[in-house]
Each structure stands twice: as C-alpha cells, then as structure tokens.
Amino acid sequence: MYQRKYLHLTVLFTILCRVCNATAEIADANSDQYQLMQRSSILFGLTVISRPDMVSHNCYAQLQELQKAMLRQQPWAMKMYDASGTKAPGFIMGNGLWLGSHDTCNAVRQPVNLKTSKHIPHKMNPKIITDTAPFPTDFRVIYLWHNSTWQMDPIFPYYEPRINVGLCLPSACTLPEIGQMMAIYVEDDLFVSNDIYNMRLRVESVKDLTLRTGFFARPSSAIFFSAWFVTIVLTFVALARRMKRSSEAVEVAASDAKSQQEAHAKLAGNGYVDCFDVQNNWALLFPKDADADAATGGNAAFPAVNGLRFYGAMGVILFHLLCITYLGSGNKSQHYKFTGNLGNFDIFVDLFFTMSGFLQTYHFFRNTKTIETIRRSNLVQNSKMVFLYLVHRLIRLGPLYLLVICLADAGSLLVDDLSVFHFSHRLYEKCEMYWWRNAFFIQNLFNHEDMCMFWSWSSACDMQFYIFSIILLFVYVKNPKTAKILTAIIAAANLAYTAYTGITMNYEYSFETTSALFTEMYINPLSRVLAYIIGGIAGWYFVQNEQKQLYAGFFQHQSLQEFLGYLAIVCFFTCNFAKISTGHSVLFYVSYLIVQRFVFASSVCCLIFANAAGSVKWFFSVLENPVFKKFNQITYAMFLLNPLPVVLVMGMSNESLYSSIFTMLVEYIGYCAVLYFFCTIFTLFFEVPYKNISKMMMQRTKAKTS
C-alpha cells in the first residue's frame, strides 16, 4: 500500500518538474523563439519592454499574460498576434501601412459567428473561432514618423509620409501608456526593420478608433442637422399648400384653353414657402425637353457647353479621387505615376473659368434693358445694382455652400476619429480656425495648407472673378475705354505674376512642382484670371458680332469654320494630355505654361464659337446630348460634394488599397453614381429653392420699380 502511494507521488512530482521546465523554457529570454518574436513583432516587443513602474498594474499584468500565451500559442493570443501590424512589403516604394486586422482583433473580444458544418472535415483549430481573451481588448493605431532615406517621398498634395501601425492591445493600457512603451521600443532598436532601413522612428500620436464625445454638439453638426430639419419642415408646409390648391390646379389642367405650363404655374404658388415645393423643384431640376433650354441658363445658342462642363466635372472628380486615395494606397509609386501621367491639371480647371467668363459677358450684353438702365443711372444707383447682383448670387449659391462646409467639418472629424489612416491635413481643425475665409470666399488668398475645404478654392476664384467682371462690365457701359484699359492691366498683371513667381520658385512642368507650388501657381486668383478674361472677351465679341454683324463674312465661311473647329479640338485635347520632356530651363517651362494657358482658354472659346456656327457636327452631337443638360443642373453641388464620399469610403476602410487602372476605373464609376444621387438630393433641397427665392425677389423688385 505504501509502495503504491509512493509511486503516485513519484509520478506527480515528475509531471510537476516537467511542467516547470517547460515553463522555464517558454519564459527564457534567450530562447530563439523569444528573440525572433521580440525583433519581428511590435506587439510582442511591447510586452517585453513593459515594466510595472511604466504602466498601470492591470496593463502590465495583462501584457505579461499575453506574452506567455503567445509563446504557448494559445488561440486567443495568436489572434491578437495576427491582428497586430508588422512591416509590410513595399516600404521603399512608399508603403508605410502596417495596419494589421481590425476584424481579427474584434474576433479576440467576441467569438466569430461562423457557421460551419460538423459533418465536413476542417483542418483548422476550432478554438480560433470560439476562443476569446480573458481580458477586454481594443484595436489601437500608432503613427510613427521616420527619417529613413530608404523610402521614396515625392511631394503630393495634403500628404505626409507616416508609418501607420495597427495593434490589438489590452483595453487596460491607455493611449499615453502605449505611446510611452512604443517610444522606448523604437529607441531601443528592438525592431529589426529599424536597423535594416535606418528608420530612426519617432512616435507622433496614438489613437483608438472611437468617436470623441461632443461630436453631435459641435456647431457644424448642429447647423447641418438643423438646416435639414428646417428644410424638411418647409417642404412639408409647401406640400400642404400645394394640396390645398389641388382642386384649382385640376380645374386649370382640365381646361383646353390653358396650357400645361400655366397649370403648373398655378399649382406652384407665389409665396416664399412655395419655393420649397419638391414637385415643382423636381420639374425645374429635370425639365422636359421643351423647358430644358430655359433651365440650363439660356445656353441654347451653344448647347455643347453642357457637355464641356460634364467633361470638366468628370476630370475634377477623377483628380480628387486619385489625390484622396493616395493616402490609403499600398503601391504609392504606381499610384503617383498614374496621377502624374493622367493629364495636365495645371490648366484643366481653366475650362470652367473660361466658360464662366464667356457666359457672364454673353448674358450681360444680351440684356439691353439692363445696359440702358446702367447708362441712365449715376454712381450710387449703379453701386446698388452691383450690390444686388452680388446678394442674389449669394442667395442662390450660399446655402448649399455653407451646408457643405458644415458637412465637411463634421464628416472629417468623424472619419479622422474612426479611420486607421493618418490625415496630415485635419480639415476640421482648419475649419474651426478659418471658416470665415470660406464664408467670405477668400480662402484661396492664403496658404493651401490652412484651407477649410481645400477643393473649394475654385469657388472662391469664381466668386472673385464674378465680382471683378460685374464691376468691369458696369464700367464698360459707362466708359468702354476705361474698362478696356483695366482689363489690359489685369491681364498684364497675370502674365507678370506668373512669370515672376514661376522663375523665382523654379517652376518645372511636373505634377510634383504643381503640388509644391499649389498656393502660388495653382489656386492664386491672379494666376488664374487670364482664362476668365479670355472667356469674357470672347463672350463680348460673340454678342457684338450678333448685334452689329462684325466680320459677318468670317462667320459665314463654312470651310474656315470647319478648319477652326478642328483646330480648336486638337488644341483643346493637346493642352489636356500633351507631355513635355525634362531638362529644359525654368524660363522655358514658365513660357510654355503661359502659352499653354492662353491656347487652352482660346480653344475653349473657339469650341463655343464652332458650336454656335454649327460646324464639326459629329463632335458636338456628343456634347449636345440631352443627358448633359440634366447633369448640368447638379454641377455646382458636384463640385462641392465630390471629395466627401471618397474620403468617407477610403477612410472607413481597414486595409490598404491596391491601385491599378482597372480597380480605379471601377471605383470611379461607382463614386460618380453615388455622387450623382446625393448631389441630386442636395441640389433639390438646398439650391433650387434658393434660386426660386432669388428669382422671386428680383421679380418683386422689378414690379416695385416699374
């Protein structure tokens, strides 16, 4: 009996000894496995350098428990190991996204609801689905600055290279504790890639992917939701007023003597609240063919303008898509090459400025009644008219513009809090400080890095050019010679500024130079005004030829019209896509830029002339497609909103993106479809009603004065 008890004790003692030896082997800091994981895994390295005097007791205890569990290859610990980022391939070509897996970290916190059949054999360990950590975990992201010369760093708008590391860590470890441990980890050179690539890492910030408190109390959020609430209320009130008049509308529609347009006008009402009538606004937004010309701003003489505007808008959306997704691209070298080789974005936006200048002067000089009123009025009266022009433009464009500012501010804060990516340009911080610049349309007069809604610089330019052109047109009516001299002075100032800035700042014909000189050469109004001037002169010339038959023989020469039409097409697309070799002098590049801007703006004007003359019909038949007339109604909203869905989708992605022509094309088509839908909604509720209000105010003002 004693021998049997002795045998049991001997067996138990032997087992305990082996367990202790195994534990000692696992915990041995000199073991190959320990050294390998310490040098290759950032997560394991943090468990190694953690100390009780550095972090809280719970954080230290859970990190040590995690370390032991990883060495023992326990399923929940292996999931935390697998969910944490480590160096990804492509560092030299710009990839600093070591994001890990947010979804795998979620699987550590709660079991994966993966329905598998018990009757089908699986080679996996079933505990990787069901096993969870014995303590709460969270996914954290650490942003590291590096000073390695082993990574390409071309200049790209609103991008600064950072290493983004995603880690699945115990919730007990706070963000400051994680930052402190990570700082020690990179300074001690435990991470092997730090030695290989001479990174000299430094912790910039640490964040958890949770929305900060007070988001909905933020002024921009409150204004955005309040604006929607008030608009919906006004819409329902307008609907109730329409229903109240329904019997009268039915009576009018039943009468053969009344036209359908009269019935529609009868139903629409004549109060400011009726301007929010959705049914009426929908008819204005997407008119029938009979009313399409009036809805598109009276451009019946050159309907191809709608197609040109569509072409330009699609190009702008593509450019913004490439710029924004560069942040999350895993193959940045290919992405950069694709962006740089796509087209000439230095002059692309001049398309809109040229058309705006043309249409502005065209409509102004065709309004003979207004011109006669200006001639009869004195300085004070004309100043009031200029002020009213500006007020009505602000009424038409301001509400949607301010709403998008609020949406961009709140949306950027949301994305920055919840995204794994590092946003060097925090738009919400810029909007907090510089929203007033956008409110006064002067944001393009300051550094582009400080801009709220950086893509809105063109709206600021357009507003500034509008004010400048209105004043100049009024001066022209009173004193044509003075207006011509002022126009020549501004054009000369543009040429002098472009030449001086380009030469002193070593301008070269490349996408990187455009990015580096974004403030001086790209968004500055003095750098862009030439296109607006050329468009304005062309609009004036077009009206003068219609009214006074100047050069009538020139316009009636069919073969010459065809030649100039084809020449304009060639110049237009050549300026868009032509490349130029490197190695030339700065003076050559600056001269080339000036000539190219002049030729491009002139080609746009010639295209409008050719369209009005009816030449090159096969080309303009595409641009005159009725689809573009419908698209034209939401162009303004599309310019304001187009970057926001891209930022939202890209920012909410937990993985890097692979940039290729095919994937970019598919994403581009998807973004355009989504953007068209949302722009239609925003235009319907926040642009068309205020256009109606502006129109109604002008009609009532004319009625009082007449």
Buried (B, 14 or more C-beta within 10 A) or exposed (E): EEEEEEEEEEEEEEEEEEEEEEEEEBEEEEBEEBEEBBBBBBBBBBBBBBEEEEBEEEBBBBBBBBBBBBBEEBBBBBBBBBBBBBBBEBBEBBBBBBBBBBEBBBBBBEEBEEEEEEEEEEEEEEEBBEBBBBBEBBBBBBBBBBEBEEBEEBBBBBBEBBBBBBBBBBBBBBBEBBBBBBBBBBBEEBBBBBEEBEBBBEBBEBBBBEEEEEEEEBEBBEBBEEBEEEBEEBBEBBBEBBEEBEEEBEEBBEEEEBEEEEBBBBBBBEEBBBBBBBEBBEBBBBBEEEBBBEBBEEBEBBBBBBBBBBBBBBBBBBBBBBBBBBBBBBBBBBBBBBBBEBBBBBBBBBBBBBBBBBBBBBBBBBEEEBBEBBEEBEEEEBEEBBEEBBEBBBBBBBBBBBBBBBBBBBBBBBBBBBBBBBBEBEBBBBBBEBBEBBBEBBBBBEEBEBBBBBBBBBBBBBBBBBBBBBBBBBBBBBEEEEBBEBBEEBBEEBEEBBBEBBBEBEBBBBBEBBBBBBBBBBBBBBBBBBBBBBBBBBBBBBBEBBEEEEEEEEBEBEEBBBBBBBEBBEBBEBBBEEEBEEEEEBEEBBBBBBEBBBBBBBBBBBBBBBBBBEBBEEBBEEBBBEEBBBBBBBBBBBBBBBBBBBBBBBBEBBBBBEBEEEEBEEBBEEBBEBBBEBBBEBBBBBBBBBBBBBBBBBEEEEEEEE
